[in-house]
Amino acid sequence: MTDTPVFEVRDIRKDYVLGKPGLFGGKLRSLAAVRDVSFTLRRGETVGLVGESGCGKSSLARTVLRLNEPTGGEVRYHGRNILDLPKAEMQKLRRHIQVVFQDPYSSLDPRFTVRRILSEPWQVFPDIVPPARREARVAELLTLVGLNPSDADRYPHQFSGGQRQRIGIARALALEPEVIVCDEAVSALDVSVQAQVVNLLKDLQDKLGLAYLFIAHDLSVVRHISDRVIVMYLGQVVEEGPTDAVFRTPRHPYTVALLSAVPVPDPKQKDRDVIVLEGEVPNPIMPPSGCPFHPRCAHARDLCRQTPPPVREVGDARVRCHFAGELEPAADLRHLAGPSEPGDRA
């Protein structure tokens, strides 16, 4: 892993305008799906992104890829702001920043053979692989992701979910990218298959120096693959830091609640403390005043209800909480002290 960032996101914001002007006499409303998120990715590094459903993880992924146009901020690839690029220039750059989607079945054209799926990107970028080498390159890609070269003539429906996800990874690798966004890439897979795909991603990273933005719900998977972790809540980053620091000494009450609920296979710890958050995630159209987490936080005070918290440096982590570092954990997190592997769950 190098110290020079390959990919930088600075204060990125994505607002969705709801409704139409004058419709039934109503006013336009705005939903802030992503609010001032910043992070960096270095070559050979994995940044894990976690949070509840609806917190803005996938919106962030689509925005930094310019699949959704951002409302504000910057996304820099090797120092160049890709949000300023015209469409033709952006298309050329896309070969360097690829994505693996959550559902491998819907992301693969069911009418195409694997051979055509893997070779289609070379129609757009013919300089990557000369036509005479494409047959051999398809075989290399399939071997690289643990499939048989003879699978090239089969269709997506003839594979299992884990095998289809391997094909999706191979398609991303076909363009020889530096950055891959894995948007819930293992969430739809069985636990044992998740472990295989995560280990494959780690092996590919070691071989090719890839940088991953890895989005997932499963904290045990995130811990296994990530160098740093970002925790999101209601479109904001509430905690960010090295994986070991976040998992061993979480500073934000929301992070503590997420980690307290991580399942473990040890029956001796079945009675450990689990924080059950009260209520639902607030409506992002009408977010609460002050800290967005205060309606569900056991430590909330008047300051939290009135004033948005600043980002504070606490140890190795950056935490968006007025009282970060001052609060005692409300749960016993000793079950997180040991090494974690995907699939180590009850």
C-alpha positions as CSV (number, residue, x, y, z in Angstrom):
1,M,0.0,0.0,0.0
2,T,1.4,3.4,-1.0
3,D,0.9,6.7,0.8
4,T,-0.2,8.6,-2.3
5,P,-4.0,8.7,-2.7
6,V,-5.3,7.2,-5.9
7,F,-8.9,8.2,-5.3
8,E,-10.0,11.2,-3.1
9,V,-13.6,12.2,-2.2
10,R,-13.9,15.7,-0.8
11,D,-17.1,17.0,0.8
12,I,-19.3,15.1,-1.7
13,R,-23.0,15.8,-1.4
14,K,-26.0,14.3,-3.2
15,D,-29.5,15.9,-2.8
16,Y,-32.6,14.5,-4.5
17,V,-35.3,16.9,-5.4
18,L,-38.7,15.4,-4.7
19,G,-41.9,16.4,-6.6
20,K,-42.4,19.0,-9.3
21,P,-42.9,22.7,-9.1
22,G,-46.6,23.6,-8.7
23,L,-47.8,20.0,-8.4
24,F,-51.0,20.2,-6.4
25,G,-49.7,23.5,-5.1
26,G,-46.9,21.9,-3.2
27,K,-43.4,23.1,-2.7
28,L,-40.3,21.3,-3.8
29,R,-38.6,19.2,-1.1
30,S,-35.1,18.0,-1.0
31,L,-33.7,14.8,0.4
32,A,-30.0,14.9,1.4
33,A,-28.9,11.4,0.7
34,V,-25.2,12.1,1.1
35,R,-23.9,15.0,3.2
36,D,-20.3,16.2,3.0
37,V,-18.5,12.9,2.9
38,S,-14.7,12.8,2.5
39,F,-12.3,9.9,2.3
40,T,-9.2,8.7,0.4
41,L,-8.2,5.4,-1.2
42,R,-4.6,4.4,-1.7
43,R,-3.2,1.7,-4.0
44,G,-3.6,-1.7,-2.3
45,E,-6.0,-0.3,0.4
46,T,-9.5,-1.3,1.2
47,V,-11.9,1.1,2.9
48,G,-15.0,-0.5,4.3
49,L,-18.3,1.4,4.4
50,V,-21.0,0.3,6.8
51,G,-24.3,1.5,8.2
52,E,-28.0,0.6,8.3
53,S,-30.1,0.3,5.2
54,G,-31.0,3.8,4.0
55,C,-28.0,5.5,5.4
56,G,-26.7,6.5,2.0
57,K,-24.0,3.9,1.3
58,S,-25.2,3.0,-2.2
59,S,-26.0,6.6,-3.0
60,L,-22.5,7.5,-2.1
61,A,-21.1,4.7,-4.3
62,R,-23.2,5.8,-7.3
63,T,-22.3,9.4,-6.8
64,V,-18.5,9.0,-6.7
65,L,-18.8,6.9,-9.8
66,R,-20.9,9.6,-11.5
67,L,-23.7,7.2,-12.1
68,N,-25.6,9.9,-10.2
69,E,-24.4,13.4,-10.6
70,P,-23.4,15.0,-7.3
71,T,-24.8,18.2,-5.9
72,G,-21.5,19.4,-4.6
73,G,-17.9,18.4,-3.7
74,E,-15.0,16.8,-5.6
75,V,-14.0,13.4,-6.6
76,R,-10.3,13.2,-7.6
77,Y,-8.5,10.4,-9.4
78,H,-4.7,10.9,-9.2
79,G,-5.4,14.6,-8.3
80,R,-7.8,15.3,-11.2
81,N,-11.4,16.2,-10.4
82,I,-13.5,13.8,-12.5
83,L,-16.6,15.9,-11.8
84,D,-15.2,18.6,-14.2
85,L,-14.7,16.1,-17.0
86,P,-16.9,16.3,-20.1
87,K,-18.8,13.1,-21.1
88,A,-16.1,11.9,-23.6
89,E,-13.3,12.3,-21.1
90,M,-15.3,10.7,-18.3
91,Q,-15.9,7.6,-20.5
92,K,-12.2,7.2,-21.1
93,L,-11.5,7.4,-17.4
94,R,-14.1,4.8,-16.5
95,R,-11.8,1.9,-17.4
96,H,-9.7,2.8,-14.3
97,I,-12.6,2.9,-11.8
98,Q,-14.9,-0.2,-12.0
99,V,-17.8,-1.5,-9.9
100,V,-19.1,-4.9,-8.8
101,F,-22.8,-4.7,-8.0
102,Q,-24.8,-6.5,-5.3
103,D,-26.9,-8.8,-7.5
104,P,-24.7,-10.7,-9.9
105,Y,-27.7,-12.1,-11.8
106,S,-29.3,-8.7,-12.7
107,S,-25.9,-7.1,-13.5
108,L,-25.0,-9.8,-16.2
109,D,-26.9,-9.8,-19.5
110,P,-28.7,-13.2,-19.6
111,R,-28.5,-13.3,-23.4
112,F,-24.7,-13.1,-23.5
113,T,-22.3,-16.0,-22.9
114,V,-19.5,-15.4,-20.4
115,R,-17.1,-15.0,-23.3
116,R,-19.2,-12.1,-24.7
117,I,-19.7,-10.6,-21.2
118,L,-15.9,-10.5,-20.6
119,S,-14.9,-9.3,-24.0
120,E,-17.6,-6.6,-24.5
121,P,-15.6,-3.9,-22.6
122,W,-12.8,-4.3,-25.1
123,Q,-15.2,-3.1,-27.8
124,V,-15.2,0.2,-26.0
125,F,-11.5,0.1,-25.1
126,P,-9.9,-1.9,-28.0
127,D,-6.4,-0.9,-27.0
128,I,-6.5,-2.9,-23.8
129,V,-6.4,-6.3,-25.4
130,P,-5.6,-6.8,-29.1
131,P,-8.2,-8.9,-31.0
132,A,-5.8,-11.7,-31.5
133,R,-5.3,-12.1,-27.7
134,R,-8.9,-11.8,-26.5
135,E,-9.7,-15.5,-26.5
136,A,-6.6,-16.2,-24.4
137,R,-7.4,-13.2,-22.1
138,V,-10.9,-14.5,-21.4
139,A,-9.4,-17.8,-20.3
140,E,-6.9,-15.9,-18.1
141,L,-9.6,-13.9,-16.4
142,L,-11.7,-16.9,-15.7
143,T,-8.7,-18.7,-14.2
144,L,-7.9,-15.6,-12.2
145,V,-11.3,-15.6,-10.4
146,G,-11.3,-19.4,-9.8
147,L,-13.4,-20.5,-12.8
148,N,-12.7,-22.9,-15.6
149,P,-11.8,-21.5,-19.1
150,S,-14.3,-23.9,-20.5
151,D,-17.1,-21.9,-18.7
152,A,-16.7,-19.2,-21.4
153,D,-19.5,-20.7,-23.5
154,R,-22.0,-20.9,-20.8
155,Y,-24.8,-18.4,-19.8
156,P,-25.2,-16.6,-16.4
157,H,-28.3,-18.7,-15.5
158,Q,-26.1,-21.9,-15.6
159,F,-24.0,-20.7,-12.7
160,S,-24.5,-20.5,-8.9
161,G,-24.7,-17.1,-7.2
162,G,-21.1,-17.2,-6.1
163,Q,-19.9,-18.2,-9.5
164,R,-21.9,-15.3,-11.1
165,Q,-20.3,-12.9,-8.7
166,R,-16.9,-14.2,-9.8
167,I,-17.9,-13.5,-13.4
168,G,-18.9,-9.9,-12.3
169,I,-15.4,-9.5,-10.7
170,A,-13.7,-10.8,-13.9
171,R,-15.7,-8.3,-16.0
172,A,-14.5,-5.5,-13.8
173,L,-10.9,-6.8,-14.1
174,A,-11.2,-7.0,-17.9
175,L,-10.4,-3.2,-18.1
176,E,-7.4,-3.5,-15.7
177,P,-8.7,-0.8,-13.2
178,E,-6.9,0.7,-10.2
179,V,-10.1,1.2,-8.2
180,I,-13.1,-1.1,-7.7
181,V,-16.2,-0.2,-5.9
182,C,-17.8,-3.3,-4.3
183,D,-21.4,-2.3,-3.7
184,E,-22.8,-5.0,-1.3
185,A,-20.9,-7.4,-3.5
186,V,-21.3,-10.4,-1.1
187,S,-24.6,-9.5,0.6
188,A,-26.7,-11.8,-1.6
189,L,-24.4,-14.8,-1.2
190,D,-24.4,-17.7,1.4
191,V,-22.0,-17.3,4.3
192,S,-19.5,-19.9,3.0
193,V,-19.6,-18.4,-0.5
194,Q,-19.1,-14.9,1.0
195,A,-15.8,-16.1,2.6
196,Q,-14.7,-17.5,-0.8
197,V,-15.4,-14.3,-2.7
198,V,-13.9,-12.1,0.0
199,N,-10.7,-14.2,0.0
200,L,-10.6,-13.9,-3.8
201,L,-10.8,-10.1,-3.6
202,K,-7.9,-10.1,-1.1
203,D,-5.8,-12.3,-3.3
204,L,-6.5,-10.2,-6.4
205,Q,-5.6,-7.1,-4.4
206,D,-2.3,-8.6,-3.4
207,K,-1.5,-9.6,-7.0
208,L,-2.7,-6.4,-8.8
209,G,-2.5,-3.7,-6.2
210,L,-6.2,-2.8,-6.4
211,A,-7.9,-0.2,-4.2
212,Y,-11.4,-1.2,-3.0
213,L,-14.3,0.8,-1.6
214,F,-16.1,-2.1,0.0
215,I,-19.7,-1.5,1.0
216,A,-21.5,-4.1,3.2
217,H,-23.9,-4.7,6.1
218,D,-21.9,-7.5,7.6
219,L,-19.4,-6.1,10.0
220,S,-17.4,-9.4,10.3
221,V,-16.8,-9.3,6.6
222,V,-15.8,-5.6,6.7
223,R,-13.4,-6.3,9.5
224,H,-11.8,-9.2,7.6
225,I,-11.1,-7.2,4.4
226,S,-10.8,-3.6,5.3
227,D,-7.7,-1.5,6.3
228,R,-10.0,1.4,7.4
229,V,-13.7,1.7,8.2
230,I,-16.2,4.4,7.6
231,V,-19.5,4.3,9.5
232,M,-22.4,6.3,8.0
233,Y,-25.7,7.4,9.5
234,L,-28.3,9.4,7.7
235,G,-26.0,10.4,4.9
236,Q,-23.1,11.5,7.2
237,V,-19.9,9.9,8.3
238,V,-20.1,9.5,12.0
239,E,-16.8,7.6,12.6
240,E,-13.8,6.8,10.5
241,G,-10.5,5.2,11.4
242,P,-8.2,2.1,11.1
243,T,-10.2,-1.1,11.3
244,D,-8.6,-2.3,14.5
245,A,-9.2,1.0,16.3
246,V,-12.8,1.3,15.3
247,F,-13.6,-2.3,16.2
248,R,-11.7,-2.4,19.5
249,T,-12.5,1.0,20.8
250,P,-15.5,2.5,19.0
251,R,-16.1,6.1,20.0
252,H,-19.5,7.0,18.5
253,P,-22.6,5.6,20.2
254,Y,-24.0,4.4,16.9
255,T,-20.8,2.5,16.1
256,V,-20.9,0.9,19.6
257,A,-24.5,-0.2,18.9
258,L,-23.7,-1.7,15.6
259,L,-20.7,-3.6,17.0
260,S,-22.6,-4.8,20.1
261,A,-25.0,-6.7,17.7
262,V,-22.3,-8.6,15.8
263,P,-23.2,-12.3,16.1
264,V,-20.5,-14.6,17.5
265,P,-20.4,-18.4,17.5
266,D,-19.2,-18.7,21.1
267,P,-22.2,-20.0,23.3
268,K,-20.4,-18.6,26.4
269,Q,-21.1,-15.1,25.1
270,K,-24.7,-15.6,24.3
271,D,-25.7,-13.3,27.2
272,R,-23.5,-10.4,26.3
273,D,-24.8,-6.9,26.2
274,V,-26.6,-5.9,22.9
275,I,-27.7,-2.3,22.4
276,V,-31.1,-2.2,20.9
277,L,-31.6,1.2,19.3
278,E,-35.1,2.7,20.0
279,G,-37.2,4.0,17.1
280,E,-36.4,4.1,13.4
281,V,-33.9,6.0,11.3
282,P,-35.2,9.6,11.0
283,N,-36.9,10.8,7.8
284,P,-34.0,12.2,5.7
285,I,-36.5,14.7,4.2
286,M,-37.0,16.2,7.6
287,P,-33.9,15.3,9.6
288,P,-33.7,16.2,13.3
289,S,-32.0,19.3,14.5
290,G,-28.6,19.1,16.0
291,C,-27.0,15.7,15.9
292,P,-29.0,13.4,13.5
293,F,-28.5,10.5,15.9
294,H,-29.8,12.2,19.1
295,P,-33.4,10.8,18.9
296,R,-31.9,7.2,19.3
297,C,-28.9,8.0,21.5
298,A,-28.9,7.0,25.2
299,H,-26.3,9.7,25.8
300,A,-28.1,12.6,24.1
301,R,-28.0,16.0,25.9
302,D,-29.4,19.4,25.2
303,L,-26.3,20.3,23.2
304,C,-26.9,17.3,20.9
305,R,-30.5,18.3,20.2
306,Q,-29.6,21.9,19.3
307,T,-26.1,21.9,17.7
308,P,-24.7,19.7,14.9
309,P,-21.6,18.0,16.2
310,P,-18.1,18.8,14.8
311,V,-15.7,16.1,13.7
312,R,-13.2,15.4,16.5
313,E,-9.9,13.6,16.4
314,V,-10.0,10.9,19.1
315,G,-7.0,8.6,19.1
316,D,-6.6,7.3,15.6
317,A,-10.3,7.9,14.7
318,R,-12.3,10.9,13.5
319,V,-15.7,11.0,15.2
320,R,-18.7,13.3,14.7
321,C,-19.9,13.5,18.3
322,H,-19.9,16.3,20.9
323,F,-18.7,13.8,23.6
324,A,-16.5,11.5,21.6
325,G,-13.9,10.0,23.9
326,E,-15.8,11.0,27.1
327,L,-18.5,8.3,27.0
328,E,-18.1,4.9,28.5
329,P,-19.2,2.0,26.2
330,A,-22.8,1.0,27.0
331,A,-22.0,-2.6,26.0
332,D,-19.4,-5.3,26.6
333,L,-17.4,-5.6,23.3
334,R,-15.0,-8.2,24.4
335,H,-16.4,-10.6,21.7
336,L,-14.6,-8.3,19.2
337,A,-11.2,-8.7,20.7
338,G,-10.1,-11.8,18.7
339,P,-9.5,-12.2,15.0
340,S,-12.5,-12.3,12.8
341,E,-13.1,-14.3,9.6
342,P,-16.1,-14.2,7.3
343,G,-18.4,-16.9,8.3
344,D,-17.5,-16.8,12.0
345,R,-21.1,-16.2,13.0
346,A,-23.8,-18.1,14.7
